[in-house]
Amino acid sequence: MKVLQLGKFYPIRGGVEKVMWDITFGLAERGIQCDMLCAVLPGEKVDEEHQAFITETKETLELNLGPYGRVIGVRAITKKAGTMVSFSMVRWMLQHAKEYDIIHIHHPDPMAALALWHTRYKGRVILHWHSDILRQKLLLAFYVPLQSWLINRAERIIGTTPVYIRESPYLSHVQDKVTYVPIGIQPVIYAPWEADEVRARYPGRKIVFALGRLVPYKGFHILVEAASLLGPEYIVLIGGKGPLQEALEKQIEALGVQDRVRLLGYLSSDELPAMFGACDVYVMSSDQKTEAFGIVQIEAMSCGKPVVSTRIPHSGVSWVNKDGESGLNVPPDDPKNLAFAIKRICDSEQNYKKFAAGAMKRYEELFTSRQMIDKIINVYEQTD
């Protein structure tokens, strides 16, 4: 079979793009021809490690993944409301869509859906439902007819957790063709001496790590408040950058927790493994359904790190982190319970060993890359 993964952006920055990349690469490794079509903003820099494998034309850049795979980036004009505007994507699809047996489209991405609609493609369509559109209300108002067409057009709809696809209001009438495939990743591998170097910066402290863009739905303001309820033996490290940087810095100063919270800024892919290796516990403090899965949770689990996350209504976050097994789940917007959960895990050696082992076990049972690719192939091989 020949498959096209359709949607989102290059370079790879967010969770949806990462899943597309991993599926494309994983299928190509299995000898299945798979391409990934996405959009590239003007002036966007190609990741350095890919530079030698890139071929550029006026309208596209193409990254060679070997004999069975490639990433095709079409030029975008701009990005509005989190969506690429790319007439080049429509043109490319009109020319090439018919070459594929399966088009696997990733939602939410209005531009990709529009491009697919224009092709009048007659082959098999698989819809990967990563999340509902929640924040862009104006965009959704215009997009709903196209979204409805896409839901009805799809042969199968894949979610990332059973919770999210069961409770999405947009999928309630098509549950007969809905399934779920948990996101899977390669384990995060860190050098022990690099993790030791991180720990040496905070001698005698228990390290609480969190990672993500500094935006409202990540709930980092709740984590900062929770830090004020932890003792001086704790240090909270938050990696990432974003528009709330200044607000968080002011909150840290107002609460007087400069000695307990550090905003680390952007962490490169080379720096991250050591942070996961060094931390005692990973915390996901997100408080909105925009956080649908939380890939970073399974990155922490792959290192055997317990997780504290939130029970966001209708989200899959607390399904990923199984309460009492891989860590603990607490109500969102609740710094007191967040701090209590961190201490419950870290202040008892017996508890810590239990949750650390449970985190590794849950990763190995559900969230490996191999399992994700196996299940995706199984969906492709099912025919009506």
ZARODO-917221 format. One record per residue (C-alpha): residue number from 1; residue in one letter; x, y, z. Coordinates in steps of 0.5 Angstrom, whole numbers, plus 500, padded with zeros to 3 digits. Layout:
N
num;residu;X;Y;Z
NUM;A;X;Y;Z
...
//
This chain:
384
num;residu;X;Y;Z
1;M;500;500;500
2;K;502;507;499
3;V;500;512;505
4;L;500;520;506
5;Q;500;523;512
6;L;497;530;511
7;G;497;536;516
8;K;500;541;520
9;F;507;544;520
10;Y;515;543;519
11;P;519;543;523
12;I;517;539;528
13;R;515;543;534
14;G;508;540;537
15;G;505;534;539
16;V;501;533;533
17;E;507;534;528
18;K;511;529;532
19;V;506;523;532
20;M;505;524;524
21;W;513;524;524
22;D;513;518;528
23;I;508;514;524
24;T;511;516;517
25;F;518;514;520
26;G;515;508;523
27;L;512;505;517
28;A;518;507;512
29;E;522;503;517
30;R;517;497;516
31;G;518;498;508
32;I;511;501;507
33;Q;511;507;503
34;C;509;513;507
35;D;510;520;505
36;M;508;526;510
37;L;505;533;507
38;C;505;539;511
39;A;506;546;511
40;V;512;551;512
41;L;512;558;514
42;P;516;563;510
43;G;523;564;513
44;E;523;557;517
45;K;529;554;519
46;V;530;547;517
47;D;532;543;523
48;E;540;542;522
49;E;540;535;523
50;H;536;534;517
51;Q;539;539;512
52;A;544;534;508
53;F;537;531;506
54;I;533;536;504
55;T;532;538;497
56;E;528;545;496
57;T;524;548;490
58;K;520;554;489
59;E;514;551;492
60;T;516;545;496
61;L;522;542;501
62;E;523;535;501
63;L;526;531;506
64;N;528;524;504
65;L;527;519;510
66;G;530;513;506
67;P;527;508;500
68;Y;520;508;503
69;G;519;515;506
70;R;519;523;505
71;V;517;529;508
72;I;514;534;503
73;G;513;541;506
74;V;509;546;502
75;R;510;553;502
76;A;505;557;507
77;I;503;564;506
78;T;502;565;513
79;K;499;562;520
80;K;492;565;522
81;A;489;562;529
82;G;494;556;529
83;T;492;554;522
84;M;497;555;516
85;V;494;558;510
86;S;497;555;504
87;F;495;555;497
88;S;501;550;495
89;M;498;545;499
90;V;491;545;495
91;R;495;545;488
92;W;500;539;491
93;M;494;535;493
94;L;490;536;486
95;Q;496;533;483
96;H;498;528;487
97;A;493;525;492
98;K;491;520;487
99;E;498;516;487
100;Y;496;514;495
101;D;492;508;497
102;I;490;511;504
103;I;490;519;506
104;H;491;519;513
105;I;489;526;515
106;H;491;529;522
107;H;485;533;526
108;P;485;539;527
109;D;488;542;521
110;P;483;546;517
111;M;488;547;511
112;A;489;540;510
113;A;482;538;510
114;L;480;544;505
115;A;486;541;501
116;L;483;534;501
117;W;476;536;500
118;H;478;540;493
119;T;481;534;491
120;R;475;530;490
121;Y;479;524;492
122;K;476;517;491
123;G;481;513;496
124;R;481;511;503
125;V;481;516;508
126;I;483;515;515
127;L;482;521;520
128;H;486;522;526
129;W;482;526;531
130;H;488;529;536
131;S;483;534;539
132;D;477;538;538
133;I;478;545;536
134;L;476;549;543
135;R;480;556;543
136;Q;479;558;536
137;K;471;559;536
138;L;471;564;530
139;L;475;559;526
140;L;470;553;528
141;A;464;557;526
142;F;467;557;519
143;Y;470;550;519
144;V;464;546;522
145;P;461;544;515
146;L;468;542;513
147;Q;469;538;519
148;S;462;535;519
149;W;464;533;511
150;L;471;530;514
151;I;468;526;519
152;N;463;523;515
153;R;468;522;509
154;A;473;518;513
155;E;473;510;513
156;R;475;510;520
157;I;477;515;526
158;I;483;514;530
159;G;483;517;537
160;T;489;517;542
161;T;485;515;548
162;P;478;512;549
163;V;476;518;554
164;Y;477;523;549
165;I;474;520;543
166;R;468;517;547
167;E;466;524;550
168;S;468;529;544
169;P;461;532;542
170;Y;463;532;535
171;L;464;524;534
172;S;458;522;538
173;H;454;520;532
174;V;460;516;529
175;Q;462;511;535
176;D;461;505;530
177;K;467;507;526
178;V;471;510;532
179;T;477;507;535
180;Y;483;509;539
181;V;491;508;538
182;P;495;511;544
183;I;501;515;542
184;G;507;511;542
185;I;514;514;543
186;Q;522;511;543
187;P;524;511;550
188;V;528;517;552
189;I;535;515;553
190;Y;540;519;558
191;A;547;519;560
192;P;547;518;567
193;W;553;523;568
194;E;549;528;565
195;A;543;527;569
196;D;548;527;575
197;E;551;534;573
198;V;543;537;573
199;R;542;534;580
200;A;549;537;582
201;R;546;544;581
202;Y;541;543;586
203;P;544;539;592
204;G;540;536;597
205;R;534;538;593
206;K;528;534;590
207;I;527;536;583
208;V;520;537;580
209;F;520;538;573
210;A;515;541;568
211;L;515;542;560
212;G;511;546;555
213;R;510;553;552
214;L;508;558;557
215;V;501;559;555
216;P;495;559;560
217;Y;492;552;559
218;K;499;549;561
219;G;497;551;568
220;F;504;553;570
221;H;501;559;575
222;I;498;553;579
223;L;505;549;579
224;V;508;556;582
225;E;503;557;587
226;A;504;549;589
227;A;511;550;590
228;S;510;555;595
229;L;507;550;599
230;L;513;545;598
231;G;519;545;603
232;P;525;548;601
233;E;528;541;600
234;Y;524;542;593
235;I;526;545;587
236;V;521;546;581
237;L;524;547;574
238;I;520;549;568
239;G;522;548;561
240;G;519;552;555
241;K;518;559;553
242;G;512;563;551
243;P;507;569;552
244;L;506;568;560
245;Q;514;568;561
246;E;513;575;565
247;A;507;574;568
248;L;510;567;571
249;E;516;571;573
250;K;512;576;577
251;Q;508;571;580
252;I;514;567;583
253;E;517;574;586
254;A;510;576;589
255;L;510;569;592
256;G;517;569;594
257;V;519;563;591
258;Q;525;565;587
259;D;529;559;591
260;R;524;554;589
261;V;522;555;582
262;R;526;556;576
263;L;524;558;569
264;L;529;555;564
265;G;527;557;558
266;Y;527;553;551
267;L;531;546;552
268;S;534;543;546
269;S;533;536;544
270;D;540;535;547
271;E;538;538;554
272;L;532;534;555
273;P;534;527;556
274;A;538;529;562
275;M;532;533;565
276;F;528;527;565
277;G;534;523;568
278;A;535;528;573
279;C;528;529;576
280;D;524;526;581
281;V;517;527;579
282;Y;514;530;573
283;V;508;534;573
284;M;503;536;568
285;S;499;542;571
286;S;494;543;565
287;D;487;545;566
288;Q;484;545;560
289;K;481;540;555
290;T;486;543;550
291;E;491;538;553
292;A;488;532;550
293;F;494;527;551
294;G;500;530;554
295;I;506;526;550
296;V;511;529;555
297;Q;508;524;561
298;I;510;518;557
299;E;517;521;556
300;A;517;521;563
301;M;515;514;564
302;S;520;512;559
303;C;525;514;564
304;G;521;511;570
305;K;519;517;573
306;P;513;518;577
307;V;508;523;574
308;V;503;528;577
309;S;497;530;573
310;T;490;533;573
311;R;483;530;572
312;I;481;535;566
313;P;474;533;564
314;H;473;530;558
315;S;481;530;556
316;G;485;523;556
317;V;491;526;560
318;S;489;522;567
319;W;488;516;563
320;V;495;516;560
321;N;497;517;567
322;K;494;512;571
323;D;492;514;578
324;G;495;510;583
325;E;500;506;578
326;S;504;511;574
327;G;503;517;579
328;L;497;521;582
329;N;492;525;579
330;V;489;531;582
331;P;483;536;580
332;P;485;542;576
333;D;487;549;579
334;D;488;546;585
335;P;495;548;588
336;K;494;545;595
337;N;492;538;592
338;L;498;538;587
339;A;503;540;592
340;F;500;534;597
341;A;501;529;591
342;I;508;531;589
343;K;510;530;597
344;R;506;524;597
345;I;510;521;592
346;C;517;524;594
347;D;517;523;601
348;S;516;516;602
349;E;521;511;599
350;Q;516;506;599
351;N;511;510;595
352;Y;517;513;590
353;K;519;506;588
354;K;512;503;587
355;F;510;509;582
356;A;517;509;579
357;A;516;502;577
358;G;509;503;575
359;A;511;509;571
360;M;516;504;567
361;K;511;498;566
362;R;505;503;564
363;Y;510;506;558
364;E;512;499;556
365;E;505;496;556
366;L;502;502;552
367;F;506;507;549
368;T;512;504;545
369;S;513;506;538
370;R;513;499;536
371;Q;506;498;539
372;M;503;505;536
373;I;506;503;529
374;D;503;496;530
375;K;496;498;531
376;I;496;503;526
377;I;498;498;521
378;N;492;494;523
379;V;487;500;522
380;Y;490;500;515
381;E;489;493;514
382;Q;482;493;516
383;T;477;494;510
384;D;469;494;510
//
